[in-house]
Amino acid sequence: MTDEDQLDWERIEELDRKVSVQGESLELSDETCAILRGGARLVAIRPEDTTEALREVVTAAHHLKEITRRLREGSARLGAADAQTDPLRDKGDFAGARRVLEDALAAEAVPFYREQLTGRIEDLATLETVFQTGHVTGDFHPWRQVRALSVRVQQGKPLELRDDLRGFLRQTAPSVAIGEAEVEEAFKTQEGTAALLAQMVQRIDDGKQRISQALYQMIRCQEVGELDGARQQMRDVLAVEVVPLYRRAAEENLASLEEPTPEP
């Protein structure tokens, strides 16, 4: 998304809040017309349709609703596609995951969301290749490739420990706090390598669930003014978490909670 797109998006959302939430009247000023034209471009409404809609306040208001509807439904569609795709992909059902994404793409009009869905389909194809061949692809989503390799092994497919795969696992293991000695020991047998992959996936999943739940509880504590409780959520994560990414997230959130509240 370009800076211009981002600005148009923010302006159309602000206009919608003023009209739909705050109850302000829509006035066809030059500024408002420019905002509606920018929003219409974002959601692939034809310029001539926008020009026609801007002739009257009533039709302009309907135009605003149509723009925000497309943005809202596109966001929901993408979220639903991700929610359905991720578990399918993670168990090796790449065909099922691809169908979900392709169905969402077929129904999508907003260019930004079409780009997001197209990118997900391309990423899925890369991961399917990793799953089918056992060959990794550079630095492409290392954790996702680890999962694809693990699923491959779980489904009884062989995994050839070539130099590139060894190098990939050596490079990725520290991101889930697994040391060099443990990795080299795992390489001695197929069973050891399979166990290493499973351990890496488990640490990714456990850490993600742990930090997600802690952040949710932290926010709830903040909402009722329980800052000590909010801090404790992050301290509890740090007491057990080993994955650097999740530890860093907990440390940063804890640091933000330790900062003094700005004076009003």
C-alpha positions in Angstrom: 0.0 0.0 0.0 1.4 3.4 -1.0 1.5 6.4 1.3 -1.2 7.9 -0.9 -3.4 4.9 -0.4 -2.9 4.9 3.3 -3.8 8.6 3.5 -7.0 8.0 1.4 -7.9 5.1 3.6 -7.5 7.1 6.8 -9.5 10.0 5.4 -12.4 7.9 4.3 -12.5 6.2 7.7 -12.5 9.6 9.4 -15.3 10.8 7.2 -17.4 7.7 7.8 -16.9 8.2 11.6 -18.1 11.8 11.4 -21.2 10.9 9.4 -22.1 7.4 10.7 -21.0 7.7 14.3 -21.0 11.3 15.2 -24.1 12.1 13.1 -22.6 15.0 11.1 -24.2 16.0 7.9 -22.4 15.1 4.7 -21.5 18.3 2.8 -20.3 18.2 -0.8 -17.3 20.5 -0.3 -14.2 20.2 -2.5 -12.4 18.4 0.4 -15.3 15.9 0.9 -15.5 15.2 -2.8 -11.7 14.6 -2.9 -12.0 12.2 0.0 -14.8 10.2 -1.7 -12.9 10.1 -4.9 -9.9 8.7 -3.1 -11.9 6.2 -1.3 -13.7 5.1 -4.4 -10.4 4.5 -6.1 -9.3 2.3 -3.2 -12.3 0.0 -3.6 -12.3 -0.1 -7.5 -15.4 2.0 -8.1 -15.3 3.5 -11.6 -14.5 7.2 -11.7 -17.6 7.9 -13.8 -19.8 6.3 -11.1 -18.2 8.5 -8.5 -18.7 11.6 -10.6 -22.4 10.7 -10.9 -22.7 10.0 -7.2 -21.2 13.3 -6.2 -23.9 15.3 -8.0 -26.2 15.1 -4.9 -25.8 14.7 -1.2 -28.1 11.7 -1.0 -26.2 9.7 -3.7 -22.8 10.8 -2.2 -23.9 9.4 1.2 -24.8 6.1 -0.5 -21.4 6.2 -2.2 -19.7 6.6 1.2 -21.6 3.7 2.6 -20.6 1.5 -0.4 -16.9 2.4 0.0 -16.9 1.6 3.7 -18.9 -1.6 3.1 -16.3 -2.9 0.6 -13.5 -2.0 3.0 -15.2 -3.7 5.9 -16.3 -6.8 4.0 -12.8 -7.1 2.4 -11.2 -7.0 5.8 -13.6 -9.6 7.2 -13.1 -11.8 4.1 -9.4 -11.8 4.5 -9.6 -12.5 8.2 -12.0 -15.4 7.6 -9.8 -16.8 4.8 -6.7 -16.7 7.1 -8.6 -18.4 9.9 -9.7 -21.2 7.6 -6.4 -21.5 5.7 -3.9 -21.6 8.5 -5.1 -24.9 10.1 -5.5 -26.5 6.7 -2.0 -25.5 5.7 -0.5 -26.5 9.0 -1.8 -30.1 8.6 -0.7 -30.4 5.0 -4.0 -29.9 3.3 -2.6 -27.4 0.7 -5.3 -28.1 -1.8 -8.0 -27.2 0.7 -6.2 -24.1 1.8 -5.8 -23.0 -1.7 -9.5 -23.4 -2.4 -10.3 -21.1 0.5 -8.0 -18.4 -0.7 -9.1 -18.7 -4.3 -12.8 -18.5 -3.3 -12.0 -15.3 -1.3 -10.1 -13.8 -4.2 -12.9 -14.5 -6.6 -15.3 -12.6 -4.4 -13.0 -9.7 -3.6 -13.1 -6.3 -5.4 -10.8 -4.2 -3.3 -7.3 -4.1 -4.9 -5.4 -4.1 -1.6 -7.2 -7.2 -0.3 -6.8 -8.9 -3.7 -3.1 -8.3 -3.4 -3.0 -9.7 0.0 -4.9 -12.8 -1.1 -2.7 -13.3 -4.2 0.4 -13.0 -2.0 -1.0 -15.7 0.3 -1.7 -18.0 -2.6 1.9 -17.5 -3.8 3.3 -18.2 -0.3 1.1 -21.3 0.0 2.5 -22.6 -3.3 6.1 -22.2 -2.0 5.3 -24.0 1.2 3.6 -26.8 -0.7 6.8 -27.2 -2.7 8.8 -27.4 0.6 6.3 -30.0 1.8 6.4 -32.1 -1.4 10.1 -32.0 -2.0 11.8 -31.5 1.4 13.8 -28.7 -0.2 13.9 -25.3 1.7 13.8 -21.9 0.0 16.3 -19.4 1.3 15.0 -17.2 4.1 11.3 -17.5 3.1 9.3 -17.7 6.3 11.7 -20.0 8.2 9.1 -21.0 10.8 6.5 -21.9 8.2 9.1 -24.0 6.3 10.0 -25.8 9.5 6.3 -26.6 10.0 6.0 -27.8 6.3 9.0 -30.1 6.8 7.6 -31.4 10.1 4.2 -32.2 8.5 6.1 -33.9 5.6 7.9 -36.2 8.1 4.7 -36.8 10.1 3.0 -38.0 6.9 5.7 -40.6 6.4 7.6 -38.8 3.6 11.4 -39.1 3.6 13.6 -36.2 4.5 17.1 -36.1 3.0 19.5 -34.3 5.2 21.4 -32.4 2.5 23.9 -29.7 3.3 21.3 -26.9 2.5 18.8 -28.4 4.9 21.3 -28.8 7.6 22.4 -25.2 7.2 18.8 -24.0 7.2 18.0 -25.9 10.5 21.3 -24.7 12.1 20.3 -21.1 11.2 16.7 -21.4 12.3 17.2 -23.4 15.5 18.4 -20.4 17.6 15.2 -18.5 16.8 13.4 -21.1 19.0 16.2 -21.3 21.5 17.7 -24.6 20.5 21.5 -24.8 20.7 24.0 -26.0 18.2 24.9 -29.2 20.2 21.3 -30.3 20.3 20.9 -29.7 16.6 24.0 -31.6 15.7 22.9 -34.5 17.9 19.5 -34.6 16.2 21.2 -34.8 12.7 22.6 -38.2 13.6 19.4 -40.0 12.8 16.2 -39.5 10.9 14.2 -39.9 14.1 16.3 -37.3 15.8 15.8 -34.8 12.9 12.0 -35.5 13.0 12.0 -34.9 16.8 14.0 -31.7 16.3 11.4 -30.4 13.8 8.6 -31.3 16.1 10.3 -29.6 19.0 10.7 -26.4 17.0 7.1 -26.4 15.9 6.0 -27.0 19.5 8.0 -24.1 20.8 6.6 -21.8 18.2 3.0 -22.8 18.9 3.4 -22.8 22.7 5.1 -19.4 22.7 2.5 -17.9 20.4 -0.4 -19.1 22.5 1.4 -18.0 25.7 2.1 -14.4 24.6 -1.3 -14.0 22.9 -3.2 -15.0 26.1 -0.9 -12.9 28.2 -1.5 -9.8 26.0 -5.2 -10.3 26.1 -5.2 -10.5 29.9 -2.8 -7.6 30.1 -5.2 -5.4 28.1 -8.1 -6.5 30.3 -6.1 -5.5 33.4 -5.2 -2.2 31.9 -8.8 -1.4 31.1 -9.8 -1.7 34.8 -6.7 0.1 36.0 -4.9 -3.0 37.4 -1.4 -2.1 36.2 0.3 -4.5 38.7 -1.8 -7.3 37.2 -0.9 -6.2 33.7 2.8 -6.3 34.5 2.5 -9.7 36.1 1.1 -11.1 32.9 4.4 -10.2 31.1 6.5 -11.4 34.0 4.8 -14.7 34.0 5.7 -15.1 30.3 9.3 -14.2 30.9 9.5 -16.7 33.7 9.0 -19.6 31.3 9.4 -18.4 27.7 12.6 -19.3 25.8 11.8 -18.2 22.2 13.5 -14.8 21.6 10.7 -13.3 19.6 8.1 -13.9 22.3 10.5 -12.9 25.1 11.2 -9.6 23.3 7.5 -8.9 22.9 7.0 -9.5 26.7 10.0 -7.4 27.6 8.8 -4.5 25.4 5.3 -4.6 26.8 6.6 -4.8 30.3 8.8 -1.8 29.7 5.9 0.2 28.4 3.9 -0.6 31.5 6.8 0.6 33.7 6.8 4.0 32.1 5.2 6.8 34.1 1.8 7.9 32.9 2.1 11.2 31.0 0.6 14.2 32.7 -2.7 15.3 31.1 
